[in-house]
Amino acid sequence: MRIAVLMTCHNRKDETMSCLLALYNCILPDTYSLSVYQVDDASTDGTSEYIRNKYPNIIIIEGNGNLFWNRGMHLAWQTASKNDYDFYLWLNDDTILVNNAIQGLISNYTSLKNDSILVGTTISKKNGKITYGGRYKNDDLLMPNGEVQRCTLFNGNCILISKKTFYAVGNLDPFYHHSLGDFDYSKRAINHNISIYLGSNIVGFCEEHESIPAMRNSKVSLSKRIMALYNSLGNNPIEYFHYDHKNENLSIAILHFITIHFKTIFPKLWKK
């Protein structure tokens, strides 16, 4: 069985290399193999050169500097899918896998009767708190309990997807620059009757982004908050409108579009 690992990065060489080191230390079941597809979105810190020297078998795909997470992952998947892998593993380059992470997700997948997406959960090394993983509806992140659990939304840090699911659901939606692509894929999968399960155990470590976004920071001027809102790394209202209209309905899309702007004008209204 062949697994394509899909990654994207931009100017965080140390994190990327730590991620790759942990990935290559992972235990694989017999008959399984990994191929890594790494999009380097115009890094200037020598990431590609380092990878070529350390891991010459990694397929490096050069980005234009404007891909961010979602479009970078879309490009990695588009490239890898030409070789028709049995599985695709999304992996954030700031996620450090434990050595049985992939083995555990594959075991979870094979234990299920129907084709399913398996979601990996990450925790903080600092405090052991869950940082990314799966949710049931809009509730808090689920805690792995040793068994697979149904979920309906997932963060894209570590996700195992079969080629059958890829054929049914397709690639990530390239409309999104950075965020929302993973949540959107969750909803699309469910609409195609693909079940989503949280893996039975923690797969690794990833820290939360702790700083307050500029659009939510009352100490930042209004003009800069608006600029940050429309930044590809912000809660871009146009991309949210696309997400809500596609996955909910027009009324919710319009309401959300208005409230995002209202909260940016009055940043203390954002939930902590």
C-alpha positions as CSV (number, residue, x, y, z in Angstrom):
1,M,0.0,0.0,0.0
2,R,1.4,3.4,-1.0
3,I,0.8,6.6,1.0
4,A,1.4,10.1,-0.3
5,V,2.2,12.5,2.4
6,L,1.0,16.0,1.5
7,M,2.7,19.0,3.0
8,T,3.2,22.7,2.3
9,C,5.6,25.2,3.9
10,H,6.8,28.8,3.9
11,N,9.8,30.1,5.7
12,R,9.9,28.0,8.8
13,K,12.7,25.6,8.0
14,D,13.4,24.4,11.5
15,E,9.7,23.4,12.1
16,T,9.6,21.7,8.7
17,M,12.7,19.7,9.3
18,S,11.5,18.7,12.7
19,C,8.3,17.5,11.2
20,L,10.1,15.5,8.5
21,L,12.4,13.9,11.0
22,A,9.5,12.7,13.1
23,L,7.6,11.5,10.0
24,Y,10.5,9.4,8.9
25,N,10.8,7.9,12.4
26,C,7.2,6.6,12.1
27,I,6.6,2.9,12.2
28,L,4.7,1.6,9.1
29,P,2.8,-1.6,8.8
30,D,4.3,-4.2,6.6
31,T,3.7,-3.6,2.8
32,Y,3.1,0.1,3.4
33,S,5.4,2.8,2.0
34,L,5.6,6.6,2.1
35,S,6.2,9.2,-0.6
36,V,6.4,12.9,0.5
37,Y,5.1,15.8,-1.7
38,Q,6.3,19.0,-0.2
39,V,5.1,22.4,-1.6
40,D,7.6,25.1,-0.8
41,D,5.7,28.3,-1.3
42,A,8.6,30.6,-2.3
43,S,10.6,30.2,1.0
44,T,13.6,32.4,1.3
45,D,15.2,30.6,4.3
46,G,16.7,27.8,2.4
47,T,14.0,25.2,3.1
48,S,14.1,23.5,-0.3
49,E,17.9,23.3,-0.4
50,Y,18.0,21.7,3.0
51,I,15.3,19.2,2.1
52,R,17.1,18.3,-1.1
53,N,20.3,17.6,0.8
54,K,18.7,15.7,3.7
55,Y,15.9,13.9,1.9
56,P,16.6,13.7,-1.8
57,N,13.6,11.4,-2.4
58,I,11.0,14.1,-1.3
59,I,9.2,15.6,-4.3
60,I,9.5,19.4,-3.9
61,I,6.9,21.5,-5.7
62,E,7.7,25.2,-6.0
63,G,4.9,27.6,-5.1
64,N,4.5,31.3,-6.1
65,G,4.5,32.7,-2.6
66,N,0.7,33.3,-2.6
67,L,-0.6,29.8,-1.9
68,F,-0.8,29.7,1.9
69,W,-2.0,26.4,3.5
70,N,-5.1,25.5,1.6
71,R,-3.8,26.2,-1.9
72,G,-0.4,24.7,-1.1
73,M,-2.1,21.5,0.0
74,H,-4.3,21.6,-3.1
75,L,-1.2,21.8,-5.3
76,A,0.5,19.0,-3.4
77,W,-2.6,16.7,-3.7
78,Q,-3.1,17.6,-7.4
79,T,0.5,16.6,-8.1
80,A,0.5,13.4,-6.0
81,S,-2.9,12.2,-7.3
82,K,-1.3,11.7,-10.8
83,N,0.4,8.7,-9.3
84,D,-2.8,7.2,-7.9
85,Y,-1.8,6.4,-4.3
86,D,-3.8,4.1,-2.0
87,F,-3.9,6.8,0.7
88,Y,-3.2,10.4,1.2
89,L,-1.9,11.8,4.5
90,W,-2.3,15.6,5.1
91,L,0.4,16.7,7.4
92,N,1.1,20.2,8.7
93,D,4.7,21.1,8.8
94,D,4.5,22.2,12.4
95,T,3.1,18.9,13.6
96,I,5.5,16.4,15.2
97,L,4.2,12.9,14.9
98,V,4.7,10.2,17.5
99,N,6.3,7.1,16.0
100,N,3.1,5.0,16.0
101,A,0.9,7.8,14.6
102,I,0.5,6.5,11.0
103,Q,0.3,2.9,12.1
104,G,-2.5,3.8,14.5
105,L,-4.5,5.6,11.9
106,I,-4.2,2.8,9.4
107,S,-5.2,0.3,12.0
108,N,-8.3,2.4,12.8
109,Y,-9.1,2.7,9.1
110,T,-8.9,-1.1,8.6
111,S,-11.1,-1.8,11.6
112,L,-14.0,0.1,10.1
113,K,-16.5,-1.5,7.7
114,N,-17.0,1.5,5.4
115,D,-14.6,3.8,3.7
116,S,-13.9,6.6,6.2
117,I,-11.6,9.6,6.9
118,L,-9.4,9.3,9.9
119,V,-8.6,12.4,11.9
120,G,-5.4,12.7,14.0
121,T,-5.4,14.7,17.3
122,T,-2.5,16.8,18.4
123,I,-1.7,18.2,21.8
124,S,0.6,20.9,23.2
125,K,4.0,19.9,24.6
126,K,3.7,22.8,27.0
127,N,0.5,21.8,28.8
128,G,-0.9,18.6,27.3
129,K,-4.0,20.5,26.0
130,I,-5.6,19.3,22.8
131,T,-4.8,21.8,20.1
132,Y,-6.1,20.4,16.8
133,G,-8.2,17.4,15.8
134,G,-11.9,16.6,15.3
135,R,-15.2,18.0,16.5
136,Y,-18.7,16.7,16.6
137,K,-20.8,19.4,15.0
138,N,-19.6,22.7,16.5
139,D,-18.7,21.4,20.0
140,D,-15.2,21.4,21.5
141,L,-12.4,19.3,20.2
142,L,-12.9,15.6,21.0
143,M,-10.4,13.8,23.3
144,P,-9.2,10.5,22.0
145,N,-10.4,7.6,24.3
146,G,-8.7,4.6,22.8
147,E,-11.5,3.9,20.4
148,V,-12.6,5.7,17.2
149,Q,-15.3,8.4,17.6
150,R,-17.5,9.9,15.0
151,C,-16.9,13.6,14.2
152,T,-18.2,16.0,11.7
153,L,-15.5,18.7,11.4
154,F,-11.7,18.5,11.5
155,N,-8.6,20.5,11.5
156,G,-6.2,19.5,8.7
157,N,-3.1,18.8,10.7
158,C,-3.0,15.1,10.3
159,I,-5.7,13.4,8.2
160,L,-5.7,10.0,6.5
161,I,-7.8,9.8,3.3
162,S,-8.2,6.8,1.0
163,K,-8.1,7.1,-2.8
164,K,-11.7,5.9,-2.8
165,T,-12.7,9.0,-0.8
166,F,-10.5,11.2,-3.0
167,Y,-12.3,9.8,-6.1
168,A,-15.7,10.6,-4.4
169,V,-15.0,14.0,-2.8
170,G,-12.1,15.3,-4.9
171,N,-9.3,17.8,-3.9
172,L,-9.5,20.7,-1.5
173,D,-11.5,23.7,-2.8
174,P,-8.9,26.2,-4.2
175,F,-11.1,29.2,-3.5
176,Y,-9.7,29.4,0.0
177,H,-6.2,30.7,0.5
178,H,-5.3,29.5,4.0
179,S,-8.1,28.4,6.4
180,L,-11.6,26.9,5.9
181,G,-10.5,24.3,3.4
182,D,-10.3,21.6,6.0
183,F,-13.8,22.4,7.4
184,D,-15.2,22.6,3.9
185,Y,-13.7,19.2,3.1
186,S,-15.3,17.7,6.2
187,K,-18.8,18.9,5.1
188,R,-18.2,17.8,1.5
189,A,-17.2,14.3,2.7
190,I,-20.3,13.9,4.8
191,N,-22.4,15.1,1.8
192,H,-20.9,12.2,-0.1
193,N,-21.8,9.7,2.6
194,I,-18.2,9.4,3.8
195,S,-17.9,8.9,7.5
196,I,-15.3,10.8,9.5
197,Y,-13.7,9.3,12.6
198,L,-11.4,10.6,15.2
199,G,-8.4,8.3,15.6
200,S,-8.2,6.3,18.8
201,N,-5.0,7.9,20.2
202,I,-3.0,11.1,20.1
203,V,-0.9,11.3,16.9
204,G,1.5,14.1,17.9
205,F,2.3,17.6,19.0
206,C,1.4,21.0,17.6
207,E,1.2,24.3,19.4
208,E,-1.7,26.7,19.1
209,H,-1.1,30.2,17.6
210,E,-1.4,32.2,20.8
211,S,-1.2,35.8,19.7
212,I,-4.4,37.8,19.3
213,P,-5.1,38.3,15.5
214,A,-4.9,42.0,14.5
215,M,-8.5,42.1,13.4
216,R,-9.6,41.2,17.0
217,N,-7.1,43.5,18.8
218,S,-8.7,46.7,20.1
219,K,-5.2,48.2,20.3
220,V,-4.8,48.1,16.6
221,S,-6.3,50.9,14.5
222,L,-9.5,50.3,12.6
223,S,-7.9,50.6,9.2
224,K,-5.3,48.0,10.1
225,R,-8.0,45.7,11.6
226,I,-9.9,45.8,8.3
227,M,-6.7,45.1,6.3
228,A,-5.9,42.2,8.6
229,L,-9.5,40.9,8.2
230,Y,-9.1,40.7,4.4
231,N,-5.6,39.3,4.6
232,S,-5.3,35.7,3.4
233,L,-4.4,34.7,7.0
234,G,-7.4,36.5,8.5
235,N,-11.1,35.6,8.6
236,N,-11.5,36.8,5.0
237,P,-15.2,37.7,4.7
238,I,-15.3,36.8,1.0
239,E,-14.0,33.3,1.7
240,Y,-16.4,32.9,4.6
241,F,-19.3,34.0,2.4
242,H,-18.3,31.3,-0.1
243,Y,-18.0,28.7,2.7
244,D,-21.4,29.6,4.3
245,H,-23.2,29.9,1.0
246,K,-21.8,26.5,-0.1
247,N,-22.3,24.6,3.1
248,E,-25.3,26.4,4.8
249,N,-27.5,28.8,2.9
250,L,-27.5,32.4,1.5
251,S,-29.1,33.9,4.6
252,I,-26.4,32.6,6.9
253,A,-23.8,33.7,4.5
254,I,-25.1,37.3,4.4
255,L,-25.5,37.4,8.2
256,H,-22.0,36.1,8.8
257,F,-20.6,38.5,6.3
258,I,-22.2,41.4,8.2
259,T,-21.3,40.2,11.7
260,I,-17.6,39.6,10.8
261,H,-17.3,43.3,9.8
262,F,-19.3,44.4,12.9
263,K,-17.0,42.5,15.2
264,T,-13.9,43.9,13.5
265,I,-15.3,47.4,14.1
266,F,-16.0,46.5,17.7
267,P,-13.3,43.9,18.5
268,K,-14.3,43.3,22.1
269,L,-17.4,41.4,20.7
270,W,-15.1,38.5,19.5
271,K,-15.3,35.4,21.7
272,K,-12.1,34.8,23.6
